[in-house]
Amino acid sequence: AATPVPLGGDLNKARLNFEKAIASGKGEFFLAHYYYARAYCVAAQDRALFMNLINAVREHPPGNNPPEICLINAVMKQKIEKLVLLEDDLFF
């Protein structure tokens, strides 16, 4: 998604790959949500999906994460909150 369409980027393929990543992590690995929102949603200018991904992370019940991803999810939650602050600059 980071590669512009005129330079060979494929938003459909990127979307499918992000959806597969979220599904394979059963929605519990927030790294995929963050990069889906940051890379794909911004490139596609899909503000609704951006907010759906943000809200999925925000609404995820605390303590339901497998222990091996607790730290990365905590970091991703912080990064997602910072990303929300940039929302108006990212979408036009």
Sequence and secondary structure as in RCSB ss.txt:
>XXXX:A:sequence
AATPVPLGGDLNKARLNFEKAIASGKGEFFLAHYYYARAYCVAAQDRALFMNLINAVREHPPGNNPPEICLINAV
MKQKIEKLVLLEDDLFF
>XXXX:A:secstr
  S GGGT  HHHHHHHHHHHHHHTTT  HHHHHHIIIIIIHHHT HHHHHHHHHHHHTS TT S GGGHHHHHH
HHHHHHHHHHTHHHH  
